[in-house]
Amino acid sequence: QVQLVESGGGLVQAGGSLRLSCAASRRTFSSYAMGWFRQAPGKEREFVAAIRWRDITAFYADSVKGRFTISRDNAGNTVHLQMNSLKPEDTAVYYCADRVRGGSVLKIEEYDDWGQGTQVTVSS
């Protein structure tokens, strides 16, 4: 079981940027994929971005394409989500997750381990 801890959330004005980090208890590329999800008040948790390690392929939700970038640090034990041009509708609790087995990186129900979440609030 991998332990995940998110950090970097906070309050930012619309158009601003935040960089979220997810520290893992083992190197991230030892899993099949790592993903970022978010949950806004009254909404279901939704897919935001993921990175598949076998070919270092990134995936993004349509709502964040061109604005968010998923990456890992040089040590290989932390995954980041760079969020630019933030909008009020990006306000949510953001979670990182680990998927051990292969398959679709878009299926939230197939991720195995989850962090505690970090709050992102974008003001108008």
Residue frames as a rotation matrix with the C-alpha (Angstrom) as fourth column:
GLN 1
0.579 0.815 0.000 0.00
0.815 -0.579 0.000 0.00
0.000 0.000 -1.000 0.00
VAL 2
-0.495 -0.716 0.491 1.32
0.716 -0.657 -0.235 3.39
0.491 0.235 0.839 -0.98
GLN 3
0.140 0.474 -0.869 0.73
0.823 -0.545 -0.164 6.47
-0.551 -0.692 -0.466 1.16
LEU 4
-0.262 -0.118 0.958 -0.06
0.790 -0.596 0.143 9.72
0.554 0.794 0.249 -0.63
VAL 5
0.022 0.204 -0.979 0.01
0.775 -0.622 -0.113 13.24
-0.632 -0.756 -0.172 0.81
GLU 6
0.237 0.151 0.960 -1.18
0.832 -0.542 -0.120 16.27
0.502 0.827 -0.254 -1.16
SER 7
-0.017 -0.222 -0.975 -0.03
0.682 -0.716 0.151 19.83
-0.731 -0.662 0.164 -0.56
GLY 8
-0.856 -0.477 0.198 0.03
0.480 -0.592 0.648 23.21
-0.192 0.650 0.736 -2.26
GLY 9
-0.023 0.925 0.380 -3.63
0.883 -0.159 0.441 24.16
0.468 0.346 -0.813 -2.20
GLY 10
-0.663 -0.157 -0.732 -4.81
0.568 -0.743 -0.355 27.60
-0.487 -0.651 0.582 -1.21
LEU 11
0.498 0.827 -0.261 -6.68
0.529 -0.528 -0.665 30.72
-0.687 0.193 -0.700 -2.24
VAL 12
-0.700 -0.707 0.097 -5.87
0.482 -0.368 0.796 32.37
-0.527 0.604 0.598 -5.55
GLN 13
-0.084 0.645 -0.760 -7.49
-0.428 -0.712 -0.557 34.98
-0.900 0.278 0.336 -7.77
ALA 14
0.736 0.417 0.534 -8.95
0.321 0.480 -0.817 34.04
-0.596 0.772 0.219 -11.14
GLY 15
0.892 -0.450 -0.046 -6.21
-0.213 -0.328 -0.921 33.93
0.399 0.831 -0.388 -13.74
GLY 16
0.259 -0.818 0.514 -3.59
-0.961 -0.166 0.221 32.99
-0.095 -0.551 -0.829 -11.18
SER 17
0.159 -0.343 -0.926 -1.60
-0.400 0.835 -0.378 29.80
0.903 0.430 -0.004 -10.69
LEU 18
0.478 -0.108 0.872 -1.06
-0.824 0.289 0.487 27.10
-0.305 -0.951 0.049 -8.10
ARG 19
-0.183 -0.581 -0.793 1.26
-0.644 0.680 -0.349 24.10
0.742 0.447 -0.499 -7.99
LEU 20
0.703 0.475 0.530 -0.05
-0.711 0.503 0.491 21.03
-0.033 -0.722 0.691 -6.20
SER 21
-0.401 -0.858 -0.321 2.25
-0.790 0.502 -0.352 18.26
0.463 0.112 -0.879 -5.03
CYS 22
0.812 0.579 0.075 1.61
-0.553 0.722 0.415 14.63
0.187 -0.378 0.907 -4.12
ALA 23
-0.281 -0.942 0.185 4.32
-0.944 0.236 -0.231 12.87
0.174 -0.240 -0.955 -2.15
ALA 24
0.687 0.492 -0.536 4.30
-0.465 0.863 0.196 9.08
0.559 0.114 0.821 -2.34
SER 25
0.640 -0.406 0.652 5.82
-0.563 0.329 0.758 6.52
-0.523 -0.852 -0.018 0.01
ARG 26
0.023 -0.666 0.745 7.49
0.510 0.649 0.565 4.88
-0.860 0.367 0.354 -2.99
ARG 27
-0.839 -0.399 -0.369 8.57
-0.095 -0.561 0.822 6.04
-0.535 0.725 0.433 -6.42
THR 28
-0.025 0.945 -0.327 5.56
-0.601 -0.275 -0.750 7.02
-0.799 0.178 0.575 -8.47
PHE 29
0.014 0.004 -1.000 6.65
-0.982 0.188 -0.013 5.13
0.188 0.982 0.007 -11.56
SER 30
-0.961 -0.243 0.129 6.45
-0.268 0.932 -0.244 1.82
-0.061 -0.269 -0.961 -9.67
SER 31
-0.196 0.964 0.181 2.66
0.034 0.191 -0.981 2.14
-0.980 -0.186 -0.070 -10.10
TYR 32
-0.148 0.232 0.961 0.77
0.952 0.296 0.075 1.85
-0.267 0.927 -0.265 -13.37
ALA 33
-0.182 0.150 0.972 -0.40
0.497 -0.838 0.223 5.45
0.848 0.524 0.078 -13.18
MET 34
-0.641 0.087 -0.763 -0.91
0.662 -0.440 -0.607 8.41
-0.388 -0.894 0.224 -10.88
GLY 35
-0.244 0.651 0.719 -3.91
0.710 -0.385 0.590 10.68
0.661 0.654 -0.368 -11.21
TRP 36
-0.984 0.086 -0.153 -5.41
0.033 -0.765 -0.643 13.90
-0.173 -0.638 0.751 -9.93
PHE 37
-0.286 0.955 0.083 -9.12
0.776 0.180 0.605 14.19
0.562 0.238 -0.792 -9.19
ARG 38
-0.975 0.010 0.221 -11.27
-0.125 -0.849 -0.514 16.94
0.183 -0.529 0.829 -7.73
GLN 39
-0.295 0.917 -0.270 -14.58
0.892 0.365 0.266 17.26
0.342 -0.163 -0.925 -5.96
ALA 40
-0.817 0.130 0.562 -16.54
-0.156 -0.988 0.001 20.48
0.555 -0.087 0.827 -5.76
PRO 41
-0.796 0.566 0.217 -19.41
-0.248 0.022 -0.968 21.07
-0.552 -0.824 0.123 -3.30
GLY 42
0.177 0.984 0.011 -22.52
-0.509 0.101 -0.855 19.21
-0.842 0.145 0.519 -4.43
LYS 43
0.460 -0.092 -0.883 -20.63
-0.863 0.185 -0.469 17.48
0.207 0.978 0.005 -7.24
GLU 44
0.968 -0.190 0.167 -19.23
0.154 0.967 0.204 14.00
-0.200 -0.172 0.965 -7.75
ARG 45
0.167 -0.981 -0.100 -15.50
-0.174 -0.129 0.976 13.47
-0.971 -0.146 -0.192 -7.77
GLU 46
0.976 0.215 -0.026 -14.17
-0.042 0.071 -0.997 13.91
-0.212 0.974 0.079 -11.31
PHE 47
0.352 -0.868 0.351 -11.03
0.886 0.429 0.173 13.09
-0.301 0.250 0.920 -13.24
VAL 48
0.773 -0.181 -0.608 -8.59
-0.192 -0.980 0.048 15.96
-0.605 0.080 -0.792 -13.80
ALA 49
0.408 -0.728 -0.551 -5.27
-0.847 -0.078 -0.525 14.55
0.340 0.681 -0.648 -15.03
ALA 50
0.823 -0.228 0.520 -3.16
-0.100 0.843 0.528 11.40
-0.559 -0.487 0.671 -14.96
ILE 51
0.145 -0.822 -0.551 0.23
-0.989 -0.098 -0.114 10.16
0.040 0.561 -0.827 -16.04
ARG 52
0.986 0.149 0.080 0.86
-0.144 0.987 -0.070 6.62
-0.089 0.057 0.994 -17.27
TRP 53
0.443 -0.893 0.087 4.38
-0.516 -0.174 0.839 5.51
-0.733 -0.416 -0.538 -16.41
ARG 54
0.322 -0.356 0.877 5.03
0.500 0.851 0.161 2.85
-0.804 0.386 0.452 -19.05
ASP 55
-0.003 -0.295 0.956 5.20
0.981 -0.185 -0.054 5.44
0.192 0.938 0.290 -21.81
ILE 56
-0.658 -0.232 -0.716 5.07
0.530 -0.818 -0.222 8.68
-0.534 -0.526 0.662 -19.77
THR 57
-0.600 0.571 0.560 1.77
0.466 -0.320 0.825 9.66
0.650 0.756 -0.074 -21.35
ALA 58
-0.922 0.299 -0.246 -0.31
0.036 -0.565 -0.824 12.40
-0.385 -0.769 0.510 -19.78
PHE 59
-0.419 0.875 0.241 -4.10
0.750 0.184 0.635 12.57
0.512 0.447 -0.734 -19.88
TYR 60
-0.979 0.094 -0.179 -6.30
0.021 -0.834 -0.551 15.57
-0.201 -0.543 0.815 -19.13
ALA 61
-0.072 0.997 0.010 -9.96
0.770 0.062 -0.635 16.34
-0.634 -0.038 -0.773 -18.71
ASP 62
-0.025 0.123 0.992 -11.30
0.899 -0.431 0.076 18.59
0.437 0.894 -0.100 -21.46
SER 63
0.860 0.508 0.052 -12.04
0.423 -0.767 0.483 21.29
0.285 -0.394 -0.874 -18.90
VAL 64
0.720 -0.643 -0.262 -8.36
-0.041 -0.417 0.908 21.70
-0.693 -0.643 -0.326 -17.96
LYS 65
0.350 -0.607 0.714 -6.54
0.906 0.414 -0.092 21.00
-0.240 0.678 0.695 -21.24
GLY 66
0.183 -0.398 0.899 -4.05
0.583 -0.692 -0.425 23.72
0.791 0.602 0.105 -22.04
ARG 67
0.497 0.066 0.865 -4.14
-0.493 -0.799 0.344 25.06
0.714 -0.597 -0.365 -18.49
PHE 68
0.696 -0.200 0.689 -2.99
-0.596 0.374 0.710 22.19
-0.400 -0.905 0.142 -16.23
THR 69
0.249 -0.683 -0.687 0.18
-0.613 0.439 -0.657 20.10
0.750 0.584 -0.309 -16.49
ILE 70
0.947 0.030 0.319 0.97
-0.268 0.620 0.737 16.89
-0.175 -0.784 0.596 -14.62
SER 71
0.331 -0.907 -0.258 4.60
-0.411 0.108 -0.905 15.95
0.849 0.406 -0.337 -13.97
ARG 72
0.887 -0.147 -0.438 6.97
0.444 0.532 0.721 14.32
0.127 -0.834 0.537 -11.50
ASP 73
0.740 -0.673 -0.004 10.10
-0.617 -0.681 0.394 15.59
-0.268 -0.289 -0.919 -9.81
ASN 74
0.173 -0.783 -0.597 13.61
-0.798 0.244 -0.551 14.37
0.577 0.572 -0.583 -10.59
ALA 75
-0.648 -0.402 0.646 13.70
-0.740 0.531 -0.412 12.11
-0.177 -0.746 -0.642 -7.53
GLY 76
-0.651 0.426 -0.629 10.63
-0.273 0.642 0.717 10.28
0.709 0.638 -0.302 -8.85
ASN 77
-0.734 0.343 -0.586 8.70
0.660 0.561 -0.500 10.23
0.157 -0.754 -0.638 -5.59
THR 78
-0.393 0.601 -0.696 6.47
0.221 -0.673 -0.706 13.28
-0.893 -0.431 0.132 -6.06
VAL 79
-0.370 0.396 0.840 3.84
0.917 0.011 0.399 14.08
0.148 0.918 -0.367 -8.67
HIS 80
-0.746 0.054 -0.664 2.89
0.172 -0.947 -0.271 17.68
-0.644 -0.316 0.697 -9.38
LEU 81
0.093 0.765 0.637 -0.08
0.995 -0.052 -0.083 19.43
-0.031 0.642 -0.766 -10.92
GLN 82
-0.858 -0.370 -0.355 0.74
0.334 -0.929 0.162 22.87
-0.390 0.020 0.921 -12.27
MET 83
0.098 0.973 0.208 -2.49
0.971 -0.048 -0.235 24.83
-0.218 0.225 -0.950 -12.59
ASN 84
-0.896 -0.392 -0.209 -2.45
0.313 -0.891 0.328 28.02
-0.315 0.228 0.921 -14.64
SER 85
-0.795 0.600 0.094 -5.19
-0.356 -0.585 0.729 30.41
0.492 0.546 0.678 -15.73
LEU 86
-0.856 0.434 -0.281 -7.35
0.512 0.640 -0.573 29.26
-0.068 -0.634 -0.770 -12.86
LYS 87
-0.505 0.802 0.319 -11.09
-0.218 -0.476 0.852 29.85
0.835 0.361 0.415 -12.99
PRO 88
-0.368 0.439 0.819 -13.68
-0.930 -0.164 -0.330 29.98
-0.011 -0.883 0.469 -10.20
GLU 89
0.676 0.696 -0.243 -15.10
-0.712 0.701 0.027 26.70
0.190 0.155 0.970 -11.49
ASP 90
0.003 -0.762 -0.648 -11.77
-0.142 0.641 -0.754 25.05
0.990 0.095 -0.107 -10.63
THR 91
-0.321 -0.072 0.944 -12.61
-0.913 -0.243 -0.329 25.48
0.253 -0.967 0.013 -6.95
ALA 92
0.705 0.479 -0.524 -12.64
-0.331 0.875 0.355 22.04
0.628 -0.077 0.775 -5.34
VAL 93
0.448 -0.608 0.655 -10.80
-0.590 0.349 0.728 19.65
-0.671 -0.713 -0.202 -3.08
TYR 94
0.444 -0.397 -0.804 -8.05
-0.775 0.281 -0.566 18.07
0.450 0.874 -0.183 -5.14
TYR 95
0.634 -0.171 0.754 -6.95
-0.408 0.754 0.514 14.48
-0.657 -0.634 0.409 -4.53
CYS 96
-0.192 -0.666 -0.721 -4.08
-0.959 0.283 -0.006 12.45
0.208 0.690 -0.693 -5.89
ALA 97
0.651 0.477 0.590 -4.47
-0.561 0.826 -0.049 8.72
-0.511 -0.300 0.806 -6.41
ASP 98
-0.516 -0.855 -0.057 -2.43
-0.770 0.433 0.468 5.67
-0.376 0.286 -0.882 -7.33
ARG 99
0.711 0.671 -0.210 -3.47
-0.692 0.614 -0.379 2.95
-0.125 0.415 0.901 -9.76
VAL 100
-0.034 -0.761 0.648 -1.56
-0.530 0.563 0.634 -0.31
-0.847 -0.322 -0.423 -9.35
ARG 101
-0.191 0.045 0.981 -2.96
0.525 0.849 0.063 -2.41
-0.829 0.527 -0.185 -12.20
GLY 102
-0.969 -0.244 -0.046 -3.17
0.071 -0.450 0.890 -1.57
-0.238 0.859 0.453 -15.86
GLY 103
-0.119 0.956 0.268 -6.29
0.964 0.176 -0.201 -0.33
-0.239 0.234 -0.942 -17.58
SER 104
0.237 0.311 0.920 -8.01
0.598 -0.793 0.114 2.97
0.765 0.524 -0.374 -18.25
VAL 105
-0.745 -0.576 -0.338 -6.49
0.633 -0.449 -0.631 5.86
0.211 -0.683 0.699 -16.32
LEU 106
-0.688 0.537 0.488 -9.81
-0.335 -0.832 0.443 7.68
0.644 0.141 0.752 -16.59
LYS 107
0.229 0.832 -0.505 -11.80
0.123 0.490 0.863 5.30
0.966 -0.260 0.010 -14.37
ILE 108
-0.088 -0.233 0.968 -11.92
-0.802 -0.560 -0.207 6.68
0.590 -0.795 -0.138 -10.85
GLU 109
0.742 0.507 0.439 -13.23
-0.671 0.579 0.464 3.40
-0.019 -0.639 0.769 -9.44
GLU 110
0.857 -0.444 -0.263 -10.08
0.321 0.858 -0.402 1.55
0.404 0.260 0.877 -10.50
TYR 111
-0.013 -0.846 0.533 -7.63
-0.407 -0.483 -0.776 3.64
0.914 -0.227 -0.337 -8.46
ASP 112
0.167 -0.023 -0.986 -6.35
0.527 0.847 0.070 1.99
0.833 -0.531 0.154 -5.31
ASP 113
-0.176 -0.351 -0.920 -4.84
0.973 -0.204 -0.108 4.55
-0.150 -0.914 0.378 -2.93
TRP 114
0.419 0.450 0.789 -5.92
0.547 -0.819 0.177 8.10
0.725 0.357 -0.589 -2.19
GLY 115
-0.775 -0.632 0.026 -4.50
0.413 -0.537 -0.735 11.10
0.478 -0.559 0.677 -0.42
GLN 116
-0.435 0.587 -0.683 -6.41
0.783 -0.128 -0.609 13.24
-0.445 -0.800 -0.403 2.05
GLY 117
0.373 0.570 0.732 -7.03
0.878 -0.472 -0.080 16.07
0.300 0.673 -0.676 -0.41
THR 118
-0.636 -0.519 -0.571 -6.03
0.637 -0.770 -0.010 19.72
-0.435 -0.371 0.821 -0.56
GLN 119
0.393 0.900 -0.187 -8.43
0.682 -0.422 -0.597 22.65
-0.616 0.107 -0.780 -0.95
VAL 120
-0.801 -0.500 0.330 -8.14
0.592 -0.574 0.566 24.93
-0.094 0.648 0.756 -3.97
THR 121
0.282 0.886 -0.369 -10.27
0.737 -0.446 -0.508 28.08
-0.614 -0.129 -0.779 -3.95
VAL 122
-0.705 -0.441 0.555 -10.33
0.705 -0.518 0.485 30.46
0.074 0.733 0.676 -6.91
SER 123
-0.112 0.645 -0.756 -11.93
0.509 -0.616 -0.601 33.84
-0.854 -0.452 -0.259 -6.29
SER 124
0.465 0.398 0.791 -13.57
0.885 -0.235 -0.403 36.03
0.025 0.887 -0.461 -8.93
